[in-house]
Amino acid sequence: MLHYIYGDSLHHFPLLRDTMFKDRANQFQNRLGWAVNVNAAGHERDEYDDLNPLYVIWENADGNHGGSMRFLPTTGSTMVNDYFSQLTDGVRVESPLIWECTRFCLAPSAERKVTAALTLGAGEVMEEFKLDHFIGVFDPRMERIYRLMGLSPDVIGRSGEGRDEIGVGLWEMRADAFEPTLAKLGVDRATSKAWLRRAFAPAEETLLRPCA
């Protein structure tokens, strides 16, 4: 099932939290060779994990992490603005209607439906928070994955060549994307909405609170 968890609530899901950060280390350091920080516990974490982001996480039947993404509003600190402004010609992307999506990660044994689940989760976040776009930095490998998902970004900047190429792009939500994504995952929209409602059920008077 999908979980929507703020950083300050991850401690309520210790197995999901720990396996997510370990899978991030495996993907970004071991498989992709990125220069990321991995702590003594084998967790890949950075400074943006300390900003109380919203995580969308697929939980496997055994309780382990199957895949995840991290979201932060562009009105605060983001990777695009802090480290990749050369891709936007120095223009800072800041809008309450645009959130940054980072750390798209799949567990080594993730089923194909996990990608559909994360796509669904991103759509639910965009709809519930009334967002216009997500922004994110990607390499050629991830761009191919997005294309296979039917979610090619609107590229606004690129640099480098070959395996060293990186780009930054915007994704918008299309209402017609829900039906095929739900079909790939094998659930209906009511189930998807129930996962989101369950995540924020304790605060009935404010269904969704903004990220810090």
BANUMAR-292295 format. One record per atom (N, C-alpha, C, O): residue in three letters; atom name; x, y, z. Coordinates in steps of 0.1 Angstrom, whole numbers. Example, Ala and Ser with C-alpha at 12.3 -4.5 7.8 and 13.67 -1.06 7.14 Angstrom:
% residues 2
PT,type,atom,east,north,up
PT,ALA,N,132,-57,78
PT,ALA,CA,123,-45,78
PT,ALA,C,132,-33,78
PT,ALA,O,142,-33,85
PT,SER,N,128,-22,71
PT,SER,CA,137,-11,71
PT,SER,C,129,0,79
PT,SER,O,134,11,80
***
This chain:
% residues 212
PT,type,atom,east,north,up
PT,MET,N,8,-12,0
PT,MET,CA,0,0,0
PT,MET,C,9,12,0
PT,MET,O,21,12,3
PT,LEU,N,3,24,-4
PT,LEU,CA,10,36,-3
PT,LEU,C,9,43,10
PT,LEU,O,-2,43,16
PT,HIS,N,20,49,14
PT,HIS,CA,20,57,26
PT,HIS,C,24,71,22
PT,HIS,O,33,73,14
PT,TYR,N,18,81,29
PT,TYR,CA,22,95,28
PT,TYR,C,27,100,41
PT,TYR,O,19,101,50
PT,ILE,N,40,102,43
PT,ILE,CA,45,104,56
PT,ILE,C,55,116,56
PT,ILE,O,64,117,48
PT,TYR,N,52,125,66
PT,TYR,CA,62,136,68
PT,TYR,C,74,131,75
PT,TYR,O,74,121,82
PT,GLY,N,85,138,73
PT,GLY,CA,98,134,79
PT,GLY,C,97,133,94
PT,GLY,O,103,124,100
PT,ASP,N,89,142,100
PT,ASP,CA,89,141,115
PT,ASP,C,80,130,120
PT,ASP,O,78,129,132
PT,SER,N,74,122,111
PT,SER,CA,66,111,115
PT,SER,C,72,97,111
PT,SER,O,66,87,114
PT,LEU,N,83,98,105
PT,LEU,CA,90,85,100
PT,LEU,C,93,76,112
PT,LEU,O,93,64,110
PT,HIS,N,95,81,124
PT,HIS,CA,98,73,135
PT,HIS,C,87,63,139
PT,HIS,O,89,53,146
PT,HIS,N,75,66,134
PT,HIS,CA,63,57,137
PT,HIS,C,64,45,127
PT,HIS,O,56,36,129
PT,PHE,N,73,45,117
PT,PHE,CA,74,35,108
PT,PHE,C,88,30,106
PT,PHE,O,94,32,96
PT,PRO,N,94,25,117
PT,PRO,CA,109,23,117
PT,PRO,C,114,13,106
PT,PRO,O,124,16,100
PT,LEU,N,107,2,104
PT,LEU,CA,111,-7,93
PT,LEU,C,110,-1,79
PT,LEU,O,120,-2,71
PT,LEU,N,99,6,77
PT,LEU,CA,98,13,64
PT,LEU,C,108,24,62
PT,LEU,O,114,25,51
PT,ARG,N,111,31,73
PT,ARG,CA,121,42,72
PT,ARG,C,135,37,70
PT,ARG,O,142,41,61
PT,ASP,N,139,27,77
PT,ASP,CA,152,21,76
PT,ASP,C,155,15,63
PT,ASP,O,165,16,57
PT,THR,N,145,7,58
PT,THR,CA,147,0,45
PT,THR,C,147,10,34
PT,THR,O,153,8,24
PT,MET,N,139,21,35
PT,MET,CA,140,32,25
PT,MET,C,153,38,24
PT,MET,O,159,39,13
PT,PHE,N,159,42,35
PT,PHE,CA,172,49,34
PT,PHE,C,183,39,30
PT,PHE,O,193,43,24
PT,LYS,N,182,26,34
PT,LYS,CA,192,16,29
PT,LYS,C,190,14,14
PT,LYS,O,200,13,7
PT,ASP,N,178,13,9
PT,ASP,CA,176,12,-5
PT,ASP,C,181,24,-13
PT,ASP,O,186,22,-24
PT,ARG,N,179,36,-7
PT,ARG,CA,185,47,-13
PT,ARG,C,200,47,-15
PT,ARG,O,206,50,-25
PT,ALA,N,207,42,-4
PT,ALA,CA,221,40,-5
PT,ALA,C,225,30,-15
PT,ALA,O,235,33,-23
PT,ASN,N,218,19,-16
PT,ASN,CA,221,9,-26
PT,ASN,C,219,14,-40
PT,ASN,O,227,12,-49
PT,GLN,N,208,22,-43
PT,GLN,CA,206,27,-56
PT,GLN,C,215,38,-60
PT,GLN,O,221,38,-71
PT,PHE,N,216,48,-51
PT,PHE,CA,224,60,-55
PT,PHE,C,239,59,-54
PT,PHE,O,246,64,-62
PT,GLN,N,243,52,-44
PT,GLN,CA,258,50,-42
PT,GLN,C,263,38,-49
PT,GLN,O,272,39,-57
PT,ASN,N,257,26,-47
PT,ASN,CA,262,14,-52
PT,ASN,C,259,12,-67
PT,ASN,O,268,8,-74
PT,ARG,N,247,14,-71
PT,ARG,CA,243,11,-84
PT,ARG,C,246,23,-94
PT,ARG,O,250,20,-105
PT,LEU,N,244,35,-90
PT,LEU,CA,245,46,-99
PT,LEU,C,259,54,-97
PT,LEU,O,263,61,-105
PT,GLY,N,265,51,-85
PT,GLY,CA,279,57,-83
PT,GLY,C,278,72,-80
PT,GLY,O,288,79,-82
PT,TRP,N,267,77,-75
PT,TRP,CA,266,91,-71
PT,TRP,C,274,93,-58
PT,TRP,O,276,85,-50
PT,ALA,N,279,106,-57
PT,ALA,CA,287,110,-45
PT,ALA,C,277,114,-34
PT,ALA,O,275,126,-32
PT,VAL,N,270,105,-28
PT,VAL,CA,261,108,-17
PT,VAL,C,266,104,-4
PT,VAL,O,276,96,-3
PT,ASN,N,260,109,7
PT,ASN,CA,265,106,20
PT,ASN,C,257,94,26
PT,ASN,O,245,93,26
PT,VAL,N,264,84,30
PT,VAL,CA,259,72,36
PT,VAL,C,264,70,50
PT,VAL,O,277,70,52
PT,ASN,N,256,70,60
PT,ASN,CA,260,70,74
PT,ASN,C,264,56,79
PT,ASN,O,263,46,71
PT,ALA,N,268,54,91
PT,ALA,CA,273,42,97
PT,ALA,C,262,31,96
PT,ALA,O,265,19,96
PT,ALA,N,249,35,96
PT,ALA,CA,238,26,96
PT,ALA,C,235,21,82
PT,ALA,O,226,13,80
PT,GLY,N,242,27,72
PT,GLY,CA,240,23,58
PT,GLY,C,228,31,52
PT,GLY,O,223,26,42
PT,HIS,N,225,42,58
PT,HIS,CA,214,50,53
PT,HIS,C,219,62,44
PT,HIS,O,229,68,48
PT,GLU,N,213,64,33
PT,GLU,CA,216,75,25
PT,GLU,C,207,87,29
PT,GLU,O,194,86,27
PT,ARG,N,212,97,34
PT,ARG,CA,204,109,38
PT,ARG,C,212,122,34
PT,ARG,O,224,122,33
PT,ASP,N,204,132,32
PT,ASP,CA,210,145,29
PT,ASP,C,203,156,37
PT,ASP,O,194,153,45
PT,GLU,N,207,169,35
PT,GLU,CA,202,179,43
PT,GLU,C,187,182,41
PT,GLU,O,180,187,49
PT,TYR,N,182,177,29
PT,TYR,CA,168,179,26
PT,TYR,C,159,170,34
PT,TYR,O,147,172,35
PT,ASP,N,164,159,38
PT,ASP,CA,157,150,47
PT,ASP,C,154,156,61
PT,ASP,O,146,151,68
PT,ASP,N,162,167,64
PT,ASP,CA,160,173,77
PT,ASP,C,150,185,76
PT,ASP,O,148,192,86
PT,LEU,N,144,187,64
PT,LEU,CA,134,198,62
PT,LEU,C,120,194,63
PT,LEU,O,111,201,58
PT,ASN,N,117,182,69
PT,ASN,CA,104,177,71
PT,ASN,C,97,175,57
PT,ASN,O,86,180,56
PT,PRO,N,103,169,48
PT,PRO,CA,96,167,35
PT,PRO,C,85,157,36
PT,PRO,O,83,150,46
PT,LEU,N,77,156,26
PT,LEU,CA,66,146,25
PT,LEU,C,71,135,16
PT,LEU,O,75,137,5
PT,TYR,N,71,123,22
PT,TYR,CA,76,111,15
PT,TYR,C,63,103,10
PT,TYR,O,54,101,17
PT,VAL,N,64,98,-2
PT,VAL,CA,54,89,-7
PT,VAL,C,61,76,-8
PT,VAL,O,71,74,-16
PT,ILE,N,57,66,-1
PT,ILE,CA,64,53,0
PT,ILE,C,55,41,-2
PT,ILE,O,44,41,3
PT,TRP,N,59,32,-11
PT,TRP,CA,52,20,-13
PT,TRP,C,57,9,-3
PT,TRP,O,69,7,-2
PT,GLU,N,48,4,5
PT,GLU,CA,51,-7,15
PT,GLU,C,48,-20,9
PT,GLU,O,37,-23,5
PT,ASN,N,58,-29,9
PT,ASN,CA,56,-43,4
PT,ASN,C,48,-51,15
PT,ASN,O,46,-46,26
PT,ALA,N,44,-62,11
PT,ALA,CA,36,-71,20
PT,ALA,C,43,-74,32
PT,ALA,O,37,-77,43
PT,ASP,N,57,-75,32
PT,ASP,CA,64,-78,44
PT,ASP,C,68,-66,52
PT,ASP,O,75,-68,62
PT,GLY,N,63,-55,49
PT,GLY,CA,65,-43,56
PT,GLY,C,77,-35,52
PT,GLY,O,80,-24,57
PT,ASN,N,85,-40,43
PT,ASN,CA,97,-33,38
PT,ASN,C,94,-23,27
PT,ASN,O,83,-23,21
PT,HIS,N,103,-14,25
PT,HIS,CA,102,-4,15
PT,HIS,C,103,-10,1
PT,HIS,O,111,-18,-2
PT,GLY,N,93,-6,-8
PT,GLY,CA,93,-11,-22
PT,GLY,C,98,0,-31
PT,GLY,O,103,-3,-42
PT,GLY,N,95,13,-28
PT,GLY,CA,99,24,-36
PT,GLY,C,94,37,-30
PT,GLY,O,85,37,-21
PT,SER,N,100,48,-33
PT,SER,CA,96,61,-27
PT,SER,C,100,73,-35
PT,SER,O,108,72,-44
PT,MET,N,95,84,-31
PT,MET,CA,99,97,-36
PT,MET,C,98,107,-24
PT,MET,O,91,105,-14
PT,ARG,N,104,119,-26
PT,ARG,CA,105,129,-16
PT,ARG,C,100,142,-22
PT,ARG,O,104,146,-33
PT,PHE,N,91,149,-15
PT,PHE,CA,86,162,-20
PT,PHE,C,88,173,-10
PT,PHE,O,87,172,2
PT,LEU,N,92,185,-16
PT,LEU,CA,94,197,-8
PT,LEU,C,88,209,-17
PT,LEU,O,90,209,-29
PT,PRO,N,81,219,-10
PT,PRO,CA,77,230,-18
PT,PRO,C,89,239,-22
PT,PRO,O,98,240,-15
PT,THR,N,87,245,-34
PT,THR,CA,98,253,-39
PT,THR,C,99,267,-32
PT,THR,O,108,275,-35
PT,THR,N,90,270,-23
PT,THR,CA,90,282,-15
PT,THR,C,101,281,-5
PT,THR,O,104,291,2
PT,GLY,N,106,269,-2
PT,GLY,CA,117,268,7
PT,GLY,C,130,263,0
PT,GLY,O,131,264,-12
PT,SER,N,139,257,7
PT,SER,CA,151,252,1
PT,SER,C,149,240,-7
PT,SER,O,142,230,-3
PT,THR,N,155,239,-19
PT,THR,CA,153,228,-28
PT,THR,C,167,225,-35
PT,THR,O,175,234,-36
PT,MET,N,168,213,-40
PT,MET,CA,181,210,-47
PT,MET,C,182,217,-60
PT,MET,O,193,222,-63
PT,VAL,N,171,219,-67
PT,VAL,CA,171,227,-80
PT,VAL,C,177,240,-78
PT,VAL,O,186,245,-85
PT,ASN,N,172,248,-68
PT,ASN,CA,176,261,-66
PT,ASN,C,190,262,-59
PT,ASN,O,197,272,-61
PT,ASP,N,193,253,-50
PT,ASP,CA,206,253,-43
PT,ASP,C,218,248,-50
PT,ASP,O,229,253,-49
PT,TYR,N,216,238,-59
PT,TYR,CA,227,232,-66
PT,TYR,C,226,232,-81
PT,TYR,O,237,229,-87
PT,PHE,N,215,234,-87
PT,PHE,CA,214,232,-101
PT,PHE,C,208,244,-108
PT,PHE,O,201,243,-119
PT,SER,N,210,256,-103
PT,SER,CA,205,268,-109
PT,SER,C,211,271,-123
PT,SER,O,205,278,-131
PT,GLN,N,223,264,-126
PT,GLN,CA,228,266,-139
PT,GLN,C,219,260,-150
PT,GLN,O,220,264,-162
PT,LEU,N,211,251,-146
PT,LEU,CA,202,244,-155
PT,LEU,C,189,253,-158
PT,LEU,O,182,251,-168
PT,THR,N,187,263,-150
PT,THR,CA,176,272,-152
PT,THR,C,181,286,-155
PT,THR,O,173,296,-153
PT,ASP,N,193,287,-160
PT,ASP,CA,199,301,-163
PT,ASP,C,199,310,-151
PT,ASP,O,197,322,-153
PT,GLY,N,201,304,-140
PT,GLY,CA,202,312,-128
PT,GLY,C,188,317,-122
PT,GLY,O,188,324,-112
PT,VAL,N,178,313,-128
PT,VAL,CA,164,317,-123
PT,VAL,C,160,307,-113
PT,VAL,O,159,295,-115
PT,ARG,N,156,313,-101
PT,ARG,CA,151,304,-90
PT,ARG,C,137,301,-93
PT,ARG,O,128,309,-96
PT,VAL,N,133,288,-91
PT,VAL,CA,120,283,-93
PT,VAL,C,113,283,-79
PT,VAL,O,116,275,-71
PT,GLU,N,104,293,-77
PT,GLU,CA,98,294,-64
PT,GLU,C,83,297,-67
PT,GLU,O,79,308,-72
PT,SER,N,74,288,-62
PT,SER,CA,60,290,-64
PT,SER,C,53,281,-54
PT,SER,O,57,269,-53
PT,PRO,N,42,285,-48
PT,PRO,CA,34,276,-39
PT,PRO,C,27,265,-48
PT,PRO,O,22,256,-42
PT,LEU,N,27,267,-61
PT,LEU,CA,20,257,-70
PT,LEU,C,30,247,-76
PT,LEU,O,26,239,-83
PT,ILE,N,43,249,-72
PT,ILE,CA,53,239,-77
PT,ILE,C,61,233,-66
PT,ILE,O,66,240,-57
PT,TRP,N,61,220,-65
PT,TRP,CA,69,213,-55
PT,TRP,C,80,205,-62
PT,TRP,O,79,201,-74
PT,GLU,N,91,204,-55
PT,GLU,CA,102,196,-60
PT,GLU,C,101,181,-56
PT,GLU,O,97,178,-45
PT,CYS,N,103,173,-66
PT,CYS,CA,103,158,-64
PT,CYS,C,118,153,-65
PT,CYS,O,124,155,-76
PT,THR,N,123,146,-55
PT,THR,CA,136,141,-55
PT,THR,C,137,127,-50
PT,THR,O,127,122,-44
PT,ARG,N,148,120,-51
PT,ARG,CA,151,107,-45
PT,ARG,C,141,97,-49
PT,ARG,O,136,89,-41
PT,PHE,N,137,96,-62
PT,PHE,CA,129,85,-68
PT,PHE,C,137,73,-66
PT,PHE,O,148,71,-73
PT,CYS,N,133,63,-58
PT,CYS,CA,140,51,-55
PT,CYS,C,132,39,-56
PT,CYS,O,120,39,-51
PT,LEU,N,137,28,-62
PT,LEU,CA,131,15,-62
PT,LEU,C,139,5,-55
PT,LEU,O,151,5,-56
PT,ALA,N,133,-3,-46
PT,ALA,CA,140,-14,-40
PT,ALA,C,146,-23,-50
PT,ALA,O,140,-25,-61
PT,PRO,N,157,-30,-48
PT,PRO,CA,163,-39,-58
PT,PRO,C,153,-50,-63
PT,PRO,O,154,-54,-74
PT,SER,N,144,-54,-54
PT,SER,CA,135,-65,-58
PT,SER,C,121,-59,-61
PT,SER,O,111,-67,-61
PT,ALA,N,120,-46,-64
PT,ALA,CA,107,-40,-66
PT,ALA,C,99,-46,-78
PT,ALA,O,105,-49,-88
PT,GLU,N,86,-49,-76
PT,GLU,CA,78,-53,-87
PT,GLU,C,75,-42,-96
PT,GLU,O,77,-30,-92
PT,ARG,N,71,-44,-108
PT,ARG,CA,69,-34,-118
PT,ARG,C,58,-25,-114
PT,ARG,O,57,-13,-118
PT,LYS,N,48,-30,-106
PT,LYS,CA,37,-22,-102
PT,LYS,C,41,-11,-92
PT,LYS,O,33,-1,-90
PT,VAL,N,53,-11,-86
PT,VAL,CA,57,-1,-77
PT,VAL,C,59,12,-84
PT,VAL,O,56,23,-79
PT,THR,N,64,12,-96
PT,THR,CA,65,24,-104
PT,THR,C,52,31,-106
PT,THR,O,50,43,-105
PT,ALA,N,42,22,-109
PT,ALA,CA,28,28,-111
PT,ALA,C,23,33,-98
PT,ALA,O,16,43,-98
PT,ALA,N,26,27,-87
PT,ALA,CA,21,31,-74
PT,ALA,C,27,45,-71
PT,ALA,O,20,54,-66
PT,LEU,N,40,47,-73
PT,LEU,CA,46,60,-71
PT,LEU,C,40,71,-80
PT,LEU,O,38,82,-76
PT,THR,N,38,67,-92
PT,THR,CA,31,76,-102
PT,THR,C,18,81,-96
PT,THR,O,14,92,-97
PT,LEU,N,10,71,-92
PT,LEU,CA,-3,74,-86
PT,LEU,C,-2,83,-74
PT,LEU,O,-10,92,-72
PT,GLY,N,8,80,-65
PT,GLY,CA,9,88,-53
PT,GLY,C,13,102,-57
PT,GLY,O,8,112,-50
PT,ALA,N,21,104,-67
PT,ALA,CA,25,118,-71
PT,ALA,C,12,125,-76
PT,ALA,O,10,137,-73
PT,GLY,N,4,118,-83
PT,GLY,CA,-8,124,-88
PT,GLY,C,-18,128,-77
PT,GLY,O,-24,139,-77
PT,GLU,N,-19,119,-67
PT,GLU,CA,-28,123,-56
PT,GLU,C,-22,135,-48
PT,GLU,O,-30,143,-44
PT,VAL,N,-9,135,-46
PT,VAL,CA,-4,147,-39
PT,VAL,C,-6,160,-47
PT,VAL,O,-10,170,-41
PT,MET,N,-4,159,-60
PT,MET,CA,-6,171,-68
PT,MET,C,-21,176,-68
PT,MET,O,-24,188,-67
PT,GLU,N,-30,166,-68
PT,GLU,CA,-44,170,-68
PT,GLU,C,-49,175,-54
PT,GLU,O,-55,185,-54
PT,GLU,N,-44,168,-44
PT,GLU,CA,-49,173,-30
PT,GLU,C,-43,186,-26
PT,GLU,O,-50,194,-20
PT,PHE,N,-31,189,-30
PT,PHE,CA,-24,201,-27
PT,PHE,C,-27,212,-37
PT,PHE,O,-21,223,-36
PT,LYS,N,-34,209,-47
PT,LYS,CA,-38,218,-58
PT,LYS,C,-25,224,-65
PT,LYS,O,-24,236,-66
PT,LEU,N,-16,216,-68
PT,LEU,CA,-4,220,-74
PT,LEU,C,-5,220,-90
PT,LEU,O,-13,212,-95
PT,ASP,N,3,228,-96
PT,ASP,CA,3,228,-111
PT,ASP,C,14,219,-116
PT,ASP,O,12,213,-126
PT,HIS,N,26,219,-109
PT,HIS,CA,37,212,-114
PT,HIS,C,46,206,-103
PT,HIS,O,46,211,-92
PT,PHE,N,53,195,-107
PT,PHE,CA,65,191,-99
PT,PHE,C,77,195,-107
PT,PHE,O,76,196,-120
PT,ILE,N,88,198,-101
PT,ILE,CA,101,200,-107
PT,ILE,C,111,190,-102
PT,ILE,O,111,187,-90
PT,GLY,N,120,186,-111
PT,GLY,CA,130,177,-106
PT,GLY,C,142,176,-116
PT,GLY,O,141,180,-127
PT,VAL,N,153,172,-110
PT,VAL,CA,166,170,-118
PT,VAL,C,167,155,-122
PT,VAL,O,163,146,-113
PT,PHE,N,171,152,-134
PT,PHE,CA,172,138,-138
PT,PHE,C,184,135,-147
PT,PHE,O,189,145,-153
PT,ASP,N,188,123,-148
PT,ASP,CA,198,119,-157
PT,ASP,C,192,111,-168
PT,ASP,O,180,108,-167
PT,PRO,N,200,107,-178
PT,PRO,CA,194,99,-190
PT,PRO,C,186,87,-186
PT,PRO,O,176,83,-191
PT,ARG,N,192,79,-175
PT,ARG,CA,185,67,-171
PT,ARG,C,171,70,-166
PT,ARG,O,162,63,-170
PT,MET,N,170,80,-157
PT,MET,CA,157,83,-152
PT,MET,C,147,89,-162
PT,MET,O,135,86,-162
PT,GLU,N,153,96,-172
PT,GLU,CA,144,101,-183
PT,GLU,C,138,90,-190
PT,GLU,O,127,91,-195
PT,ARG,N,146,79,-193
PT,ARG,CA,140,68,-200
PT,ARG,C,129,61,-192
PT,ARG,O,119,57,-197
PT,ILE,N,131,60,-179
PT,ILE,CA,121,55,-170
PT,ILE,C,108,63,-170
PT,ILE,O,97,58,-171
PT,TYR,N,110,76,-169
PT,TYR,CA,98,85,-170
PT,TYR,C,91,83,-183
PT,TYR,O,78,83,-184
PT,ARG,N,98,82,-194
PT,ARG,CA,92,80,-207
PT,ARG,C,84,67,-208
PT,ARG,O,73,67,-213
PT,LEU,N,89,56,-202
PT,LEU,CA,82,44,-202
PT,LEU,C,70,45,-193
PT,LEU,O,60,38,-195
PT,MET,N,70,54,-183
PT,MET,CA,59,56,-175
PT,MET,C,48,65,-181
PT,MET,O,37,67,-176
PT,GLY,N,52,70,-193
PT,GLY,CA,43,80,-199
PT,GLY,C,43,93,-192
PT,GLY,O,33,101,-193
PT,LEU,N,54,96,-186
PT,LEU,CA,55,109,-178
PT,LEU,C,67,117,-182
PT,LEU,O,75,121,-173
PT,SER,N,70,118,-195
PT,SER,CA,81,126,-199
PT,SER,C,80,141,-194
PT,SER,O,69,147,-196
PT,PRO,N,90,146,-189
PT,PRO,CA,90,160,-184
PT,PRO,C,91,170,-195
PT,PRO,O,95,167,-206
PT,ASP,N,86,182,-192
PT,ASP,CA,89,194,-200
PT,ASP,C,102,199,-197
PT,ASP,O,104,206,-187
PT,VAL,N,112,195,-205
PT,VAL,CA,126,199,-201
PT,VAL,C,129,214,-203
PT,VAL,O,126,220,-213
PT,ILE,N,134,220,-192
PT,ILE,CA,137,234,-192
PT,ILE,C,152,237,-192
PT,ILE,O,156,249,-193
PT,GLY,N,160,227,-191
PT,GLY,CA,175,229,-191
PT,GLY,C,182,216,-191
PT,GLY,O,178,206,-185
PT,ARG,N,194,216,-197
PT,ARG,CA,203,204,-198
PT,ARG,C,217,209,-197
PT,ARG,O,220,220,-201
PT,SER,N,226,200,-193
PT,SER,CA,240,202,-193
PT,SER,C,247,189,-194
PT,SER,O,242,179,-189
PT,GLY,N,260,189,-199
PT,GLY,CA,268,176,-199
PT,GLY,C,264,168,-211
PT,GLY,O,255,171,-219
PT,GLU,N,271,157,-213
PT,GLU,CA,269,148,-224
PT,GLU,C,270,133,-219
PT,GLU,O,276,130,-209
PT,GLY,N,263,125,-227
PT,GLY,CA,264,110,-223
PT,GLY,C,259,107,-209
PT,GLY,O,248,112,-205
PT,ARG,N,266,99,-202
PT,ARG,CA,262,95,-189
PT,ARG,C,263,106,-179
PT,ARG,O,257,106,-168
PT,ASP,N,270,117,-183
PT,ASP,CA,272,128,-174
PT,ASP,C,261,139,-176
PT,ASP,O,261,149,-169
PT,GLU,N,252,136,-186
PT,GLU,CA,242,146,-189
PT,GLU,C,232,147,-177
PT,GLU,O,228,136,-172
PT,ILE,N,227,159,-174
PT,ILE,CA,216,160,-164
PT,ILE,C,207,171,-170
PT,ILE,O,211,179,-177
PT,GLY,N,194,170,-166
PT,GLY,CA,184,179,-170
PT,GLY,C,175,183,-159
PT,GLY,O,175,176,-148
PT,VAL,N,168,193,-161
PT,VAL,CA,158,197,-151
PT,VAL,C,145,199,-159
PT,VAL,O,145,205,-170
PT,GLY,N,134,194,-153
PT,GLY,CA,121,195,-160
PT,GLY,C,109,197,-151
PT,GLY,O,110,195,-139
PT,LEU,N,98,200,-157
PT,LEU,CA,85,201,-150
PT,LEU,C,76,190,-155
PT,LEU,O,75,187,-166
PT,TRP,N,68,186,-145
PT,TRP,CA,57,176,-148
PT,TRP,C,44,182,-144
PT,TRP,O,43,189,-133
PT,GLU,N,34,181,-152
PT,GLU,CA,21,185,-148
PT,GLU,C,12,173,-147
PT,GLU,O,14,163,-153
PT,MET,N,1,175,-139
PT,MET,CA,-8,164,-137
PT,MET,C,-19,164,-147
PT,MET,O,-25,175,-150
PT,ARG,N,-21,153,-153
PT,ARG,CA,-32,151,-163
PT,ARG,C,-42,142,-157
PT,ARG,O,-39,131,-153
PT,ALA,N,-55,146,-157
PT,ALA,CA,-66,138,-151
PT,ALA,C,-67,125,-158
PT,ALA,O,-71,115,-152
PT,ASP,N,-63,124,-171
PT,ASP,CA,-65,112,-179
PT,ASP,C,-54,102,-175
PT,ASP,O,-54,90,-180
PT,ALA,N,-44,106,-167
PT,ALA,CA,-33,96,-163
PT,ALA,C,-38,87,-152
PT,ALA,O,-31,77,-150
PT,PHE,N,-48,91,-144
PT,PHE,CA,-52,83,-133
PT,PHE,C,-57,69,-137
PT,PHE,O,-52,59,-132
PT,GLU,N,-66,68,-147
PT,GLU,CA,-72,55,-151
PT,GLU,C,-61,45,-155
PT,GLU,O,-62,34,-149
PT,PRO,N,-52,48,-164
PT,PRO,CA,-43,37,-168
PT,PRO,C,-33,34,-157
PT,PRO,O,-28,23,-156
PT,THR,N,-30,44,-148
PT,THR,CA,-21,41,-137
PT,THR,C,-27,32,-127
PT,THR,O,-21,23,-122
PT,LEU,N,-40,34,-124
PT,LEU,CA,-47,26,-115
PT,LEU,C,-48,12,-120
PT,LEU,O,-47,2,-113
PT,ALA,N,-50,10,-133
PT,ALA,CA,-51,-3,-140
PT,ALA,C,-38,-10,-138
PT,ALA,O,-38,-23,-136
PT,LYS,N,-27,-4,-140
PT,LYS,CA,-14,-10,-139
PT,LYS,C,-11,-15,-124
PT,LYS,O,-5,-25,-122
PT,LEU,N,-16,-7,-115
PT,LEU,CA,-14,-11,-101
PT,LEU,C,-25,-21,-96
PT,LEU,O,-22,-29,-87
PT,GLY,N,-36,-21,-103
PT,GLY,CA,-47,-31,-99
PT,GLY,C,-55,-27,-87
PT,GLY,O,-60,-35,-80
PT,VAL,N,-57,-14,-86
PT,VAL,CA,-66,-8,-75
PT,VAL,C,-75,2,-82
PT,VAL,O,-73,6,-93
PT,ASP,N,-86,5,-74
PT,ASP,CA,-95,16,-79
PT,ASP,C,-92,29,-72
PT,ASP,O,-84,30,-63
PT,ARG,N,-98,39,-77
PT,ARG,CA,-95,53,-72
PT,ARG,C,-100,54,-57
PT,ARG,O,-93,61,-50
PT,ALA,N,-110,47,-53
PT,ALA,CA,-115,48,-40
PT,ALA,C,-104,43,-30
PT,ALA,O,-102,48,-19
PT,THR,N,-97,32,-34
PT,THR,CA,-87,26,-26
PT,THR,C,-75,36,-25
PT,THR,O,-69,38,-14
PT,SER,N,-72,42,-36
PT,SER,CA,-61,52,-37
PT,SER,C,-64,64,-27
PT,SER,O,-55,68,-20
PT,LYS,N,-76,69,-28
PT,LYS,CA,-80,80,-20
PT,LYS,C,-80,76,-5
PT,LYS,O,-77,84,4
PT,ALA,N,-84,64,-2
PT,ALA,CA,-84,59,12
PT,ALA,C,-70,59,18
PT,ALA,O,-68,62,29
PT,TRP,N,-60,55,10
PT,TRP,CA,-46,55,14
PT,TRP,C,-42,69,18
PT,TRP,O,-36,71,29
PT,LEU,N,-46,79,10
PT,LEU,CA,-42,93,13
PT,LEU,C,-50,98,26
PT,LEU,O,-44,104,34
PT,ARG,N,-63,95,27
PT,ARG,CA,-71,99,38
PT,ARG,C,-66,93,51
PT,ARG,O,-65,99,61
PT,ARG,N,-62,80,50
PT,ARG,CA,-57,73,62
PT,ARG,C,-44,80,67
PT,ARG,O,-42,81,79
PT,ALA,N,-36,85,58
PT,ALA,CA,-23,91,62
PT,ALA,C,-26,104,70
PT,ALA,O,-18,107,79
PT,PHE,N,-36,111,67
PT,PHE,CA,-39,124,74
PT,PHE,C,-51,124,83
PT,PHE,O,-56,134,87
PT,ALA,N,-56,112,86
PT,ALA,CA,-69,111,93
PT,ALA,C,-68,117,107
PT,ALA,O,-79,122,111
PT,PRO,N,-57,117,115
PT,PRO,CA,-57,123,128
PT,PRO,C,-61,137,129
PT,PRO,O,-66,142,139
PT,ALA,N,-59,145,118
PT,ALA,CA,-63,159,118
PT,ALA,C,-75,161,109
PT,ALA,O,-73,166,97
PT,GLU,N,-87,158,114
PT,GLU,CA,-99,159,105
PT,GLU,C,-102,173,101
PT,GLU,O,-107,175,90
PT,GLU,N,-99,182,110
PT,GLU,CA,-102,196,107
PT,GLU,C,-93,202,97
PT,GLU,O,-96,212,90
PT,THR,N,-81,196,95
PT,THR,CA,-71,201,85
PT,THR,C,-66,188,78
PT,THR,O,-56,183,83
PT,LEU,N,-72,184,68
PT,LEU,CA,-69,171,61
PT,LEU,C,-54,170,58
PT,LEU,O,-48,160,60
PT,LEU,N,-48,181,53
PT,LEU,CA,-35,181,49
PT,LEU,C,-28,193,54
PT,LEU,O,-33,204,52
PT,ARG,N,-17,192,60
PT,ARG,CA,-9,203,65
PT,ARG,C,3,205,56
PT,ARG,O,8,196,51
PT,PRO,N,7,218,55
PT,PRO,CA,18,221,45
PT,PRO,C,31,215,51
PT,PRO,O,33,214,63
PT,CYS,N,41,213,42
PT,CYS,CA,54,209,46
PT,CYS,C,61,221,52
PT,CYS,O,58,232,49
PT,ALA,N,70,217,62
PT,ALA,CA,78,228,68
PT,ALA,C,89,232,59
PT,ALA,O,97,241,63
***
